[in-house]
């Protein structure tokens, strides 16, 4: 894929415009536009993390092998603390298929992005998974003890669940290790957390169980690892295969009806202008995520992908 920074900015701007004003207000749109050119070229997708009506953060995804090589080449200059991992990823395209960088655009947030990597398919298990995660964790600027906590979680991971992503939340002060586990059922959330060693407040679990619309779906569980698993949790509902009515039903009671309607309205993929020659650009509702805000209320975030799909790739690349 030929990198075209101007076409990338055009595609992102077109996507943001379709999300205004109900999901992305003017101030957030302005910040997104300002940071759009700050990433290295060659990314396959933009991912917008949206707090409806509030702020929005921006991630970009680079796909192996060409994308991760381009990212690694820029890393020593742009992101020295992340260079060990990004170079490692480029050298192992079969085991690190996708790398994401995320910029936190809240006022006062650090310029250094967080970094996440996808786990390979077919999935790793047992000692092979522990060794792979250890290789990644050792190259990330994370809190002491985070790697050992991750190993303990993996040792308790049942066959029904899969580690799908790992990364470093380096835009946060604690620099935690971020684990994403796929296949979690809402009804079994408490038992899953207990089995993985999470010992946070029961009120957090009870609050998340109120998300009735997430029941019956295979969910992704977000865990933060430092010296032990941290109290904060996230639950993610993949929406690529859900239509507007299913998305609206999933959000019922979690956010104002107008917000649920606005999210449901973007559940159908949309082709966008922009993109380099030979590249099709699509906006997709990737997933919605719930967690608890600082006062214990459920917070909804919406994740929208802006995919740049070369003619030689399938219309829905794996992992992104």
LUMDORO-516125 format. One record per residue: x, y, z of N, C-alpha, C in turn. Coordinates in steps of 0.2 Angstrom, whole numbers, plus 5000, padded with zeros to 4 digits. Example, Ala and Ser with C-alpha at 12.3 -4.5 7.8 and 13.67 -1.06 7.14 Angstrom:
! LUMDORO-516125
506649725039506249785039506649845039/506449895035506849955036506450005039/
! end
This chain:
! LUMDORO-516125
500449945000500050005000500450065000/500350114996500750174995500550225001/500950245005500750295010500650365007/500050395009499850455007499550495012/499950535016499750575022499150615020/499150655015498650695013497950655012/497950595009497350555008497150535015/497650515019497450485026497050545030/497350605030496950655033496250675030/496250665024495550675021495050625023/495350565023494850505025494650515032/495150535037494950545044494450595045/494550655041494150715042493450695039/493350655034492750635031492350595036/492750545040492450505045492150545051/492550595053492350635059491750675057/491750695051491150735049490550695049/490550635048489950595048489750575056/490150595060490050585067489850645071/489850705068489650765071488950775070/488550815075488850835081488650785087/488250735086487950695092488550655095/489050635091489550585094490150625095/490350665091490950705091490850775091/490850815096490750885096491350925092/491250995091491751025087492451035090/492451035097493151045100493550975099/493150925100493550855099493750845092/493250865087493450865080494050905078/494150965081494751005080495350975083/495350945089495950915091496150855087/495650815085495750755080496150775074/495850835071496150855065496950885066/497050905072497750935073498250885074/498050825077498450765078498550715072/498150725067498050675062498750665058/499150715058499750715054500350695058/500250675065500750665069501050595069/500650555066500950485066501350465060/501750415060502150395054501650365049/501850365043501450345037501350275037/500950245033500850175031500350135035/499950175039499450135043498850115039/498550055041498050025038497350055040/497350075046496650105049496850155054/496350195055496250245061495650215065/495750225072495250205076495050265081/494450285081494250335085493950315091/494150335097493850315103493450375106/492850365106492350425107491950415113/492050465117491550475123490950515120/490450485119489950525115489750595118/489850645114489750715116490250745120/490850705121491450735125492050735121/492550695123493250695120493250635115/493750635111493850585107494650575106/494850515107495550495106495650465099/496350455097496450425090496950375091/496850315088497350265087497450255079/498050225078498150205071498450135071/498350095066498550025066498950015060/499549975061500049955056500049885056/499949855050499849785048500549755046/500749705048501349665046501249645039/501849635035502549655037502649735035/502449755030502649825027502449875032/501849875035501649935040502149935046/502249875049502649875055503349885054/503649875048504249895046504349965046/503849995043503850075042503850105049/503450075054503350105060504050095064/504350035064504950025067505550075065/505550085058506050135056505950205059/505350225060505250295063505250295071/505250235074505250235081505750265085/506450245083506950275087506950355087/506750385082506650455082506050485085/505450455084504850485086504650455093/504850395094504550355100505150315104/505650345106506250305109506050255114/505550275119505350225124505050165121/504750175115504350115112504750075107/505350105105505750075100505950005101/506049975107506249905108505649865105/505049875107504549835105504349845098/504349905095504149915088504649885084/505249885085505849845081505749775082/505549745088505449675089504849655085/504349695085503749675081503849675073/504249715071504449715064504849655062/505249635067505649575065505249505066/504649515068504249445069503549455067/503449465060502849485057502349425058/502549365059502049315060501749305067/502149335072501949325078501649395081/501749455077501449515079501149545073/500549525071500249545065500049615064/499849645070499649715070499849755076/500049815075500249865080499849925080/499549945086499250005087499550055091/499550115089499750175093499150215095/499050235101498550275103498750345106/498450395104498650465107498050485111/498150495117497650525122497650605120/497050625118496950695116496650735122/496550715128496350755133496850805134/496550865136497050925138497550905143/498150915142498750895147498950825146/498750785142498950715141499650715138/500050665139500750665136500650645129/501250675125501250655118501450585116/501750555121501950485119501350435119/501250405114500650365113500750295117/500150275119500050205121500150155115/500450095117500550045111500249975113/499949945108499549885109499749835103/499849775104499949725098499449675098/499249645093498849585092499249525093/498849475096499149405096499049375090/499549325088499449285082498849245082/498649225075498149175074498549115070/498449055071498049025077498349045083/497849045088498049065095498649025098/499049055102499549025106499248995113/499548945116499248915122499848895126/499748895133500248865137500848905138/501448865138502048895138502248935132/501948925126502148965120501849035121/501249035124500849105125501249145131/501449105136501849145141502449175139/502849135135503449155132503349215127/502849215123502749265119502549325122/502149325127501949385131502549415135/502949365137503549395141504049435137/504049405130504549445126504249515124/503549515124503249585123503349625129/503149605135503149645141503849665143/504349625141505049645143505249705139/504949725133505149775129504649835130/504249835135503749895136503949925142/503849995142503950035148503450035153/503349975157502749965161503049965168/502549965173502649965180502949905182/503349905188503649845190503149795192/503249735191502749675193502249665188/502149705183501649695178501749635174/502349615172502449555168502349495172/502449495178502349435183501549435184/501249485184500549485185500249455179/500449475173500149445167500349375166/500849345168501049275168500549235173/500349265178499849235183499249225180/499049285176498349285173498349225167/498849225163498949175158498949105161/499249095166499249025169498549005172/498149055173497449035175496949045169/497149055163496649065158496349005155/495748995156495448935154495448925146/495348865143495348855136494748895132/494248915136493648945133493849015131/494349045134494549115133495249125130/495349175126495849195122496149265123/496849265124497149335125497249355118/496949415116496949445109497349505108/497449535114497949595113498349605120/498849635119499249655125499649725123/499649765128500049835127500149865133/500449925132500649975138500250035137/499950055143499550115143500050165146/500550185141501050235143500750305144/500250315141499950385142499650395149/499650345153499450345160500050355164/499950385170500450395175500750325177/500350275178500550215181500950165176/500850175169501150135164500950065165/500350045165500149985166500149935160/500149875161500149825156499349805154/499149805148498449805146498349735143/497849695146497749635143497049635141/496949605135496249605132496049525131/495549505134495349435134494749425131/494749385126494049375122493749305124/493049315123492649255124492249255131/492249305134491949315141491249325140/490849285144490149295144489949345150/489449385149489249425154488949385161/488549335159488349295165488849265169/489449255166489949225170490549265172/490349335172490949385173491249375180/490849375185491149365192491549305193/491349245190491749185191492349195186/492349225181492949235176493449275180/493249335183493649375186494049345192/493649305196493849275202494449225200/494249185194494749135192495349165189/495349225187495949255184496349295189/496049295195496449325201496249405202/495749425199495549495200495149495207/495349545211495149555218494849625219/494549655214494249725215493649725218/493349785219492649785223492149755219/491649715223491149685220490649735217/490649795219490149845216490349855209/490949855207491149865200490849805196/490849745198490549695194489849695194/489549715199488749725200488549775195/488949835194488749885190488849865183/489349825181489449805174488849755172/488649715177488149665176487449695174/487449765175486849795173486749805165/487249785162487249795154486949735151/486249735152485849675150485949665142/486049715139486149715131486749675129/487249675134487849635132487749565133/487249535136487149465137487049425131/487249365131487249325125487749335119/488249385120488749395116489449375119/489849355114490549345116490949415117/491149435123491349495125492149495126/492449555126493149555127493249595134/493649565138493749595145494449625145/494449685148495049725148495249725155/495849705156496249705163496849745163/496949785168497549825169498049785174/498649775172499149735176499649785179/499749785185500349815188500649765193/500649795199500849745205500149715207/499949665203499349635204498849665199/498249635198497749665193497449725197/497349775193497049835196496249835196/495949875200495249875201494849895194/495149935190494849955184494649905179/494049895176493849845172493549885166/493549845160493249865154492849805151/492349815148491949765144491849785137/491949745132491949775125491449725121/491049755118490549715114490749725106/491049675103491149685096490549695092/490549745087489849765084489949755076/490449725073490549725066490049685063/489749635067489249585064488549605067/488449665070487849685073487549735069/486849735067486549785064486249845069/485949895066485749955070485249935076/484849885075484349865080484749835086/485149785084485549755089485949795093/486349845090486749895093486249935098/485749965095485250005100485049965106/484849895105484649855110485249845115/485849835113486449825117486549885122/486449945119486550015123485950035127/485349995127484850025131484950025138/484850085141484950095148485650115150/486050105145486750125147486950195145/486550225141486650295139486050325137/485950395136485350425134485150395127/484450385126484150355120484450395114/484550455114484850495108485550475106/485950455111486550435110486550365107/486150315110486050255107485850255100/485350295098485150305091485650325087/486150375089486650405085487150345084/487350305089487750245088487450195083/486850185084486550135080486550155072/486450225072486450245065487050235061/487650225064488250215061488450145061/488050095063488150025063488249995056/487950025051488050005044488650035041/489149995038489750025035489650075030/490050125030489950175025490650185021/490550195014491150205010491350285011/491950305011492150375012492550395007/492550465006493050495001493750485004/494250495000494950495003495350435001/495950425003496250365002496750374996/497350334996497750334991497450304985/497750314979497550274973497550194974/496950164972496950094973496750074980/496550124984496350104991495550124992/495150084995494550094997494450115004/494150165006494050195013493350175016/493350145021492650125024492650145032/492150175034491950185041491550125044/491750105049491450045052491350055060/490850035063490750035070491049975072/491649975076492049925077491849885084/491749925089491449895095491249955100/490849935105490749985111490949955117/491149995121491549975128491150015134/491149975139490850005145491349995151/491450045155491850035161491450085166/491850095172491550145177491950205177/491650265178491950325178492250335185/492450395187492750405193492350405199/491650415198491150405203490750345203/490950295199490650235199490050225195/489950275190489450265185489650235179/489250195175489450165169489550225164/490150215160490350255155490350215149/490050245143490050215137490550245132/490950205129491450225124491250195117/491350225112491150205105491850205101/491950145098492550145094492350135086/492650185082492450185075493150175071/493150125067493650115062493650155056/494150175053494250205047494750165043/494450115039494950065036495150085029/495750085028496050095021496250035018/495850005013495849935011496149935004/496749915003497049904996496649854992/496649854986496249814982496449744983/497149724985497349654986497149624992/496849664997496649635004495949625004/495649585008494949575009494649635012/494049645012493649705014493649705021/493849655025493849665032494449625035/495049655035495649625037495549595044/495849545046495849515052496249565057/495949565064496249595069496049675070/495849705064495749775064495049795065/
! end
